[in-house]
Amino acid sequence: MGIERDRVHMSWVSSAEATKFIDVVTQVTDAVRALGPNTRFVKPQAKVA
């Protein structure tokens, strides 16, 4: 699809693993923020007359 490999993450977390969930979300968020904005699927802004 053209999405950068590092923007897609898959992890199995049980509902009993709240601490693991927090760790996974933090890691994914940090990794995606480090990549910066995704510019491949941004629609161009409409020009205002």
PDB file of N, CA, C, O and CB in Angstrom:
ATOM      1  N   MET A   1       0.813  -1.205   0.000  1.00  0.00           N
ATOM      2  CA  MET A   1       0.000   0.000   0.000  1.00  0.00           C
ATOM      3  C   MET A   1       0.851   1.261   0.000  1.00  0.00           C
ATOM      4  O   MET A   1       0.332   2.354  -0.223  1.00  0.00           O
ATOM      5  CB  MET A   1      -0.922   0.003   1.195  1.00  0.00           C
ATOM      6  N   GLY A   2       2.115   1.129   0.240  1.00  0.00           N
ATOM      7  CA  GLY A   2       2.964   2.306   0.271  1.00  0.00           C
ATOM      8  C   GLY A   2       3.170   2.879   1.656  1.00  0.00           C
ATOM      9  O   GLY A   2       3.795   3.929   1.805  1.00  0.00           O
ATOM     10  N   ILE A   3       2.656   2.207   2.672  1.00  0.00           N
ATOM     11  CA  ILE A   3       2.868   2.661   4.045  1.00  0.00           C
ATOM     12  C   ILE A   3       4.253   2.197   4.481  1.00  0.00           C
ATOM     13  O   ILE A   3       4.635   1.046   4.268  1.00  0.00           O
ATOM     14  CB  ILE A   3       1.753   2.114   5.012  1.00  0.00           C
ATOM     15  N   GLU A   4       4.992   3.105   5.091  1.00  0.00           N
ATOM     16  CA  GLU A   4       6.324   2.737   5.549  1.00  0.00           C
ATOM     17  C   GLU A   4       6.252   1.588   6.552  1.00  0.00           C
ATOM     18  O   GLU A   4       5.353   1.532   7.390  1.00  0.00           O
ATOM     19  CB  GLU A   4       7.029   3.948   6.174  1.00  0.00           C
ATOM     20  N   ARG A   5       7.194   0.694   6.452  1.00  0.00           N
ATOM     21  CA  ARG A   5       7.221  -0.513   7.269  1.00  0.00           C
ATOM     22  C   ARG A   5       7.177  -0.207   8.772  1.00  0.00           C
ATOM     23  O   ARG A   5       6.545  -0.939   9.534  1.00  0.00           O
ATOM     24  CB  ARG A   5       8.462  -1.320   6.947  1.00  0.00           C
ATOM     25  N   ASP A   6       7.840   0.860   9.194  1.00  0.00           N
ATOM     26  CA  ASP A   6       7.913   1.182  10.619  1.00  0.00           C
ATOM     27  C   ASP A   6       6.646   1.821  11.171  1.00  0.00           C
ATOM     28  O   ASP A   6       6.545   2.047  12.377  1.00  0.00           O
ATOM     29  CB  ASP A   6       9.066   2.095  10.865  1.00  0.00           C
ATOM     30  N   ARG A   7       5.683   2.114  10.312  1.00  0.00           N
ATOM     31  CA  ARG A   7       4.419   2.696  10.777  1.00  0.00           C
ATOM     32  C   ARG A   7       3.384   1.632  11.132  1.00  0.00           C
ATOM     33  O   ARG A   7       2.332   1.957  11.683  1.00  0.00           O
ATOM     34  CB  ARG A   7       3.852   3.622   9.714  1.00  0.00           C
ATOM     35  N   VAL A   8       3.661   0.389  10.831  1.00  0.00           N
ATOM     36  CA  VAL A   8       2.720  -0.699  11.094  1.00  0.00           C
ATOM     37  C   VAL A   8       3.313  -1.604  12.171  1.00  0.00           C
ATOM     38  O   VAL A   8       4.439  -2.083  12.040  1.00  0.00           O
ATOM     39  CB  VAL A   8       2.409  -1.510   9.789  1.00  0.00           C
ATOM     40  N   HIS A   9       2.549  -1.830  13.229  1.00  0.00           N
ATOM     41  CA  HIS A   9       3.014  -2.658  14.337  1.00  0.00           C
ATOM     42  C   HIS A   9       1.924  -3.653  14.707  1.00  0.00           C
ATOM     43  O   HIS A   9       0.731  -3.357  14.628  1.00  0.00           O
ATOM     44  CB  HIS A   9       3.404  -1.786  15.562  1.00  0.00           C
ATOM     45  N   MET A  10       2.360  -4.829  15.110  1.00  0.00           N
ATOM     46  CA  MET A  10       1.423  -5.850  15.550  1.00  0.00           C
ATOM     47  C   MET A  10       1.953  -6.436  16.856  1.00  0.00           C
ATOM     48  O   MET A  10       3.126  -6.799  16.954  1.00  0.00           O
ATOM     49  CB  MET A  10       1.231  -6.963  14.458  1.00  0.00           C
ATOM     50  N   SER A  11       1.100  -6.521  17.833  1.00  0.00           N
ATOM     51  CA  SER A  11       1.516  -7.068  19.125  1.00  0.00           C
ATOM     52  C   SER A  11       0.313  -7.718  19.783  1.00  0.00           C
ATOM     53  O   SER A  11      -0.810  -7.222  19.686  1.00  0.00           O
ATOM     54  CB  SER A  11       2.124  -5.962  20.045  1.00  0.00           C
ATOM     55  N   TRP A  12       0.559  -8.825  20.450  1.00  0.00           N
ATOM     56  CA  TRP A  12      -0.508  -9.504  21.176  1.00  0.00           C
ATOM     57  C   TRP A  12      -0.395  -9.118  22.638  1.00  0.00           C
ATOM     58  O   TRP A  12       0.647  -9.324  23.261  1.00  0.00           O
ATOM     59  CB  TRP A  12      -0.433 -11.054  20.994  1.00  0.00           C
ATOM     60  N   VAL A  13      -1.472  -8.554  23.191  1.00  0.00           N
ATOM     61  CA  VAL A  13      -1.496  -8.154  24.594  1.00  0.00           C
ATOM     62  C   VAL A  13      -2.804  -8.652  25.194  1.00  0.00           C
ATOM     63  O   VAL A  13      -3.886  -8.359  24.686  1.00  0.00           O
ATOM     64  CB  VAL A  13      -1.349  -6.595  24.755  1.00  0.00           C
ATOM     65  N   SER A  14      -2.691  -9.389  26.254  1.00  0.00           N
ATOM     66  CA  SER A  14      -3.871  -9.890  26.957  1.00  0.00           C
ATOM     67  C   SER A  14      -4.531  -8.751  27.730  1.00  0.00           C
ATOM     68  O   SER A  14      -3.876  -7.769  28.079  1.00  0.00           O
ATOM     69  CB  SER A  14      -3.492 -11.051  27.913  1.00  0.00           C
ATOM     70  N   SER A  15      -5.805  -8.883  27.989  1.00  0.00           N
ATOM     71  CA  SER A  15      -6.505  -7.864  28.768  1.00  0.00           C
ATOM     72  C   SER A  15      -5.993  -7.797  30.205  1.00  0.00           C
ATOM     73  O   SER A  15      -6.246  -6.818  30.908  1.00  0.00           O
ATOM     74  CB  SER A  15      -8.001  -8.140  28.766  1.00  0.00           C
ATOM     75  N   ALA A  16      -5.282  -8.821  30.640  1.00  0.00           N
ATOM     76  CA  ALA A  16      -4.706  -8.848  31.990  1.00  0.00           C
ATOM     77  C   ALA A  16      -3.309  -8.225  32.035  1.00  0.00           C
ATOM     78  O   ALA A  16      -2.687  -8.176  33.097  1.00  0.00           O
ATOM     79  CB  ALA A  16      -4.643 -10.285  32.501  1.00  0.00           C
ATOM     80  N   GLU A  17      -2.811  -7.747  30.886  1.00  0.00           N
ATOM     81  CA  GLU A  17      -1.455  -7.214  30.819  1.00  0.00           C
ATOM     82  C   GLU A  17      -1.449  -5.697  30.595  1.00  0.00           C
ATOM     83  O   GLU A  17      -0.971  -5.211  29.570  1.00  0.00           O
ATOM     84  CB  GLU A  17      -0.678  -7.907  29.705  1.00  0.00           C
ATOM     85  N   ALA A  18      -1.974  -4.978  31.547  1.00  0.00           N
ATOM     86  CA  ALA A  18      -2.070  -3.521  31.412  1.00  0.00           C
ATOM     87  C   ALA A  18      -0.693  -2.889  31.260  1.00  0.00           C
ATOM     88  O   ALA A  18      -0.519  -1.986  30.440  1.00  0.00           O
ATOM     89  CB  ALA A  18      -2.789  -2.919  32.622  1.00  0.00           C
ATOM     90  N   THR A  19       0.276  -3.339  32.023  1.00  0.00           N
ATOM     91  CA  THR A  19       1.620  -2.772  31.951  1.00  0.00           C
ATOM     92  C   THR A  19       2.242  -3.020  30.587  1.00  0.00           C
ATOM     93  O   THR A  19       2.896  -2.134  30.035  1.00  0.00           O
ATOM     94  CB  THR A  19       2.509  -3.357  33.048  1.00  0.00           C
ATOM     95  N   LYS A  20       2.048  -4.216  30.033  1.00  0.00           N
ATOM     96  CA  LYS A  20       2.581  -4.520  28.708  1.00  0.00           C
ATOM     97  C   LYS A  20       1.902  -3.644  27.656  1.00  0.00           C
ATOM     98  O   LYS A  20       2.561  -3.168  26.731  1.00  0.00           O
ATOM     99  CB  LYS A  20       2.390  -6.017  28.373  1.00  0.00           C
ATOM    100  N   PHE A  21       0.597  -3.429  27.788  1.00  0.00           N
ATOM    101  CA  PHE A  21      -0.132  -2.578  26.859  1.00  0.00           C
ATOM    102  C   PHE A  21       0.452  -1.170  26.844  1.00  0.00           C
ATOM    103  O   PHE A  21       0.682  -0.598  25.779  1.00  0.00           O
ATOM    104  CB  PHE A  21      -1.616  -2.534  27.227  1.00  0.00           C
ATOM    105  N   ILE A  22       0.690  -0.618  28.024  1.00  0.00           N
ATOM    106  CA  ILE A  22       1.265   0.718  28.123  1.00  0.00           C
ATOM    107  C   ILE A  22       2.636   0.757  27.462  1.00  0.00           C
ATOM    108  O   ILE A  22       2.946   1.704  26.740  1.00  0.00           O
ATOM    109  CB  ILE A  22       1.369   1.156  29.592  1.00  0.00           C
ATOM    110  N   ASP A  23       3.459  -0.261  27.698  1.00  0.00           N
ATOM    111  CA  ASP A  23       4.794  -0.319  27.095  1.00  0.00           C
ATOM    112  C   ASP A  23       4.724  -0.372  25.571  1.00  0.00           C
ATOM    113  O   ASP A  23       5.463   0.333  24.884  1.00  0.00           O
ATOM    114  CB  ASP A  23       5.558  -1.534  27.621  1.00  0.00           C
ATOM    115  N   VAL A  24       3.836  -1.205  25.051  1.00  0.00           N
ATOM    116  CA  VAL A  24       3.700  -1.351  23.598  1.00  0.00           C
ATOM    117  C   VAL A  24       3.226  -0.048  22.972  1.00  0.00           C
ATOM    118  O   VAL A  24       3.777   0.390  21.962  1.00  0.00           O
ATOM    119  CB  VAL A  24       2.722  -2.489  23.255  1.00  0.00           C
ATOM    120  N   VAL A  25       2.216   0.571  23.557  1.00  0.00           N
ATOM    121  CA  VAL A  25       1.688   1.828  23.018  1.00  0.00           C
ATOM    122  C   VAL A  25       2.766   2.912  23.054  1.00  0.00           C
ATOM    123  O   VAL A  25       2.905   3.679  22.101  1.00  0.00           O
ATOM    124  CB  VAL A  25       0.439   2.285  23.815  1.00  0.00           C
ATOM    125  N   THR A  26       3.517   2.978  24.128  1.00  0.00           N
ATOM    126  CA  THR A  26       4.583   3.967  24.237  1.00  0.00           C
ATOM    127  C   THR A  26       5.660   3.734  23.179  1.00  0.00           C
ATOM    128  O   THR A  26       6.126   4.687  22.555  1.00  0.00           O
ATOM    129  CB  THR A  26       5.202   3.929  25.636  1.00  0.00           C
ATOM    130  N   GLN A  27       6.056   2.488  22.972  1.00  0.00           N
ATOM    131  CA  GLN A  27       7.078   2.169  21.970  1.00  0.00           C
ATOM    132  C   GLN A  27       6.599   2.514  20.560  1.00  0.00           C
ATOM    133  O   GLN A  27       7.340   3.101  19.772  1.00  0.00           O
ATOM    134  CB  GLN A  27       7.455   0.680  22.046  1.00  0.00           C
ATOM    135  N   VAL A  28       5.376   2.153  20.253  1.00  0.00           N
ATOM    136  CA  VAL A  28       4.830   2.424  18.916  1.00  0.00           C
ATOM    137  C   VAL A  28       4.704   3.931  18.697  1.00  0.00           C
ATOM    138  O   VAL A  28       5.073   4.442  17.640  1.00  0.00           O
ATOM    139  CB  VAL A  28       3.448   1.736  18.734  1.00  0.00           C
ATOM    140  N   THR A  29       4.190   4.631  19.687  1.00  0.00           N
ATOM    141  CA  THR A  29       4.034   6.079  19.577  1.00  0.00           C
ATOM    142  C   THR A  29       5.379   6.759  19.365  1.00  0.00           C
ATOM    143  O   THR A  29       5.502   7.635  18.509  1.00  0.00           O
ATOM    144  CB  THR A  29       3.354   6.639  20.826  1.00  0.00           C
ATOM    145  N   ASP A  30       6.383   6.369  20.132  1.00  0.00           N
ATOM    146  CA  ASP A  30       7.718   6.954  19.982  1.00  0.00           C
ATOM    147  C   ASP A  30       8.296   6.667  18.597  1.00  0.00           C
ATOM    148  O   ASP A  30       8.891   7.548  17.976  1.00  0.00           O
ATOM    149  CB  ASP A  30       8.663   6.414  21.067  1.00  0.00           C
ATOM    150  N   ALA A  31       8.122   5.441  18.116  1.00  0.00           N
ATOM    151  CA  ALA A  31       8.658   5.061  16.804  1.00  0.00           C
ATOM    152  C   ALA A  31       7.996   5.849  15.677  1.00  0.00           C
ATOM    153  O   ALA A  31       8.679   6.309  14.763  1.00  0.00           O
ATOM    154  CB  ALA A  31       8.468   3.560  16.569  1.00  0.00           C
ATOM    155  N   VAL A  32       6.686   6.007  15.733  1.00  0.00           N
ATOM    156  CA  VAL A  32       5.971   6.724  14.682  1.00  0.00           C
ATOM    157  C   VAL A  32       6.265   8.221  14.756  1.00  0.00           C
ATOM    158  O   VAL A  32       6.414   8.869  13.720  1.00  0.00           O
ATOM    159  CB  VAL A  32       4.459   6.471  14.790  1.00  0.00           C
ATOM    160  N   ARG A  33       6.348   8.769  15.943  1.00  0.00           N
ATOM    161  CA  ARG A  33       6.696  10.190  16.074  1.00  0.00           C
ATOM    162  C   ARG A  33       8.089  10.461  15.517  1.00  0.00           C
ATOM    163  O   ARG A  33       8.318  11.505  14.907  1.00  0.00           O
ATOM    164  CB  ARG A  33       6.622  10.631  17.548  1.00  0.00           C
ATOM    165  N   ALA A  34       9.014   9.537  15.720  1.00  0.00           N
ATOM    166  CA  ALA A  34      10.379   9.704  15.211  1.00  0.00           C
ATOM    167  C   ALA A  34      10.400   9.739  13.679  1.00  0.00           C
ATOM    168  O   ALA A  34      11.279  10.367  13.088  1.00  0.00           O
ATOM    169  CB  ALA A  34      11.282   8.567  15.724  1.00  0.00           C
ATOM    170  N   LEU A  35       9.446   9.073  13.038  1.00  0.00           N
ATOM    171  CA  LEU A  35       9.363   9.083  11.581  1.00  0.00           C
ATOM    172  C   LEU A  35       8.858  10.412  11.038  1.00  0.00           C
ATOM    173  O   LEU A  35       9.128  10.759   9.888  1.00  0.00           O
ATOM    174  CB  LEU A  35       8.464   7.968  11.109  1.00  0.00           C
ATOM    175  N   GLY A  36       8.136  11.148  11.852  1.00  0.00           N
ATOM    176  CA  GLY A  36       7.566  12.414  11.407  1.00  0.00           C
ATOM    177  C   GLY A  36       6.239  12.192  10.706  1.00  0.00           C
ATOM    178  O   GLY A  36       5.742  11.067  10.643  1.00  0.00           O
ATOM    179  N   PRO A  37       5.669  13.258  10.185  1.00  0.00           N
ATOM    180  CA  PRO A  37       4.364  13.153   9.527  1.00  0.00           C
ATOM    181  C   PRO A  37       4.411  12.257   8.291  1.00  0.00           C
ATOM    182  O   PRO A  37       5.408  12.216   7.571  1.00  0.00           O
ATOM    183  CB  PRO A  37       3.865  14.535   9.137  1.00  0.00           C
ATOM    184  N   ASN A  38       3.330  11.555   8.069  1.00  0.00           N
ATOM    185  CA  ASN A  38       3.202  10.731   6.881  1.00  0.00           C
ATOM    186  C   ASN A  38       2.728  11.628   5.749  1.00  0.00           C
ATOM    187  O   ASN A  38       1.616  12.154   5.794  1.00  0.00           O
ATOM    188  CB  ASN A  38       2.222   9.535   7.113  1.00  0.00           C
ATOM    189  N   THR A  39       3.561  11.802   4.743  1.00  0.00           N
ATOM    190  CA  THR A  39       3.216  12.710   3.646  1.00  0.00           C
ATOM    191  C   THR A  39       2.719  11.985   2.407  1.00  0.00           C
ATOM    192  O   THR A  39       2.342  12.630   1.429  1.00  0.00           O
ATOM    193  CB  THR A  39       4.408  13.548   3.284  1.00  0.00           C
ATOM    194  N   ARG A  40       2.711  10.676   2.429  1.00  0.00           N
ATOM    195  CA  ARG A  40       2.340   9.926   1.229  1.00  0.00           C
ATOM    196  C   ARG A  40       0.843   9.916   0.958  1.00  0.00           C
ATOM    197  O   ARG A  40       0.436   9.801  -0.198  1.00  0.00           O
ATOM    198  CB  ARG A  40       2.827   8.517   1.345  1.00  0.00           C
ATOM    199  N   PHE A  41       0.016  10.031   1.985  1.00  0.00           N
ATOM    200  CA  PHE A  41      -1.425   9.920   1.795  1.00  0.00           C
ATOM    201  C   PHE A  41      -2.166  11.194   2.197  1.00  0.00           C
ATOM    202  O   PHE A  41      -3.339  11.141   2.567  1.00  0.00           O
ATOM    203  CB  PHE A  41      -1.958   8.748   2.589  1.00  0.00           C
ATOM    204  N   VAL A  42      -1.498  12.316   2.127  1.00  0.00           N
ATOM    205  CA  VAL A  42      -2.119  13.586   2.502  1.00  0.00           C
ATOM    206  C   VAL A  42      -2.759  14.190   1.257  1.00  0.00           C
ATOM    207  O   VAL A  42      -2.108  14.349   0.224  1.00  0.00           O
ATOM    208  CB  VAL A  42      -1.072  14.571   3.134  1.00  0.00           C
ATOM    209  N   LYS A  43      -4.039  14.523   1.369  1.00  0.00           N
ATOM    210  CA  LYS A  43      -4.741  15.151   0.255  1.00  0.00           C
ATOM    211  C   LYS A  43      -4.290  16.610   0.173  1.00  0.00           C
ATOM    212  O   LYS A  43      -4.117  17.260   1.204  1.00  0.00           O
ATOM    213  CB  LYS A  43      -6.300  15.046   0.428  1.00  0.00           C
ATOM    214  N   PRO A  44      -4.101  17.125  -1.033  1.00  0.00           N
ATOM    215  CA  PRO A  44      -3.735  18.530  -1.158  1.00  0.00           C
ATOM    216  C   PRO A  44      -4.859  19.427  -0.655  1.00  0.00           C
ATOM    217  O   PRO A  44      -6.040  19.122  -0.824  1.00  0.00           O
ATOM    218  CB  PRO A  44      -3.398  18.869  -2.613  1.00  0.00           C
ATOM    219  N   GLN A  45      -4.476  20.528  -0.040  1.00  0.00           N
ATOM    220  CA  GLN A  45      -5.467  21.473   0.457  1.00  0.00           C
ATOM    221  C   GLN A  45      -6.153  22.159  -0.708  1.00  0.00           C
ATOM    222  O   GLN A  45      -5.511  22.507  -1.699  1.00  0.00           O
ATOM    223  CB  GLN A  45      -4.817  22.510   1.388  1.00  0.00           C
ATOM    224  N   ALA A  46      -7.463  22.353  -0.588  1.00  0.00           N
ATOM    225  CA  ALA A  46      -8.212  23.072  -1.617  1.00  0.00           C
ATOM    226  C   ALA A  46      -7.864  24.557  -1.521  1.00  0.00           C
ATOM    227  O   ALA A  46      -7.747  25.112  -0.428  1.00  0.00           O
ATOM    228  CB  ALA A  46      -9.756  22.843  -1.460  1.00  0.00           C
ATOM    229  N   LYS A  47      -7.705  25.180  -2.669  1.00  0.00           N
ATOM    230  CA  LYS A  47      -7.387  26.607  -2.689  1.00  0.00           C
ATOM    231  C   LYS A  47      -8.663  27.410  -2.401  1.00  0.00           C
ATOM    232  O   LYS A  47      -9.723  27.149  -2.968  1.00  0.00           O
ATOM    233  CB  LYS A  47      -6.766  27.021  -4.067  1.00  0.00           C
ATOM    234  N   VAL A  48      -8.530  28.375  -1.518  1.00  0.00           N
ATOM    235  CA  VAL A  48      -9.651  29.246  -1.179  1.00  0.00           C
ATOM    236  C   VAL A  48      -9.567  30.484  -2.039  1.00  0.00           C
ATOM    237  O   VAL A  48      -8.534  31.153  -2.083  1.00  0.00           O
ATOM    238  CB  VAL A  48      -9.652  29.616   0.331  1.00  0.00           C
ATOM    239  N   ALA A  49     -10.656  30.789  -2.725  1.00  0.00           N
ATOM    240  CA  ALA A  49     -10.654  31.943  -3.644  1.00  0.00           C
ATOM    241  C   ALA A  49     -10.877  33.232  -2.917  1.00  0.00           C
ATOM    242  O   ALA A  49     -10.904  34.294  -3.538  1.00  0.00           O
ATOM    243  CB  ALA A  49     -11.712  31.782  -4.711  1.00  0.00           C
TER     244      ALA A  49
END
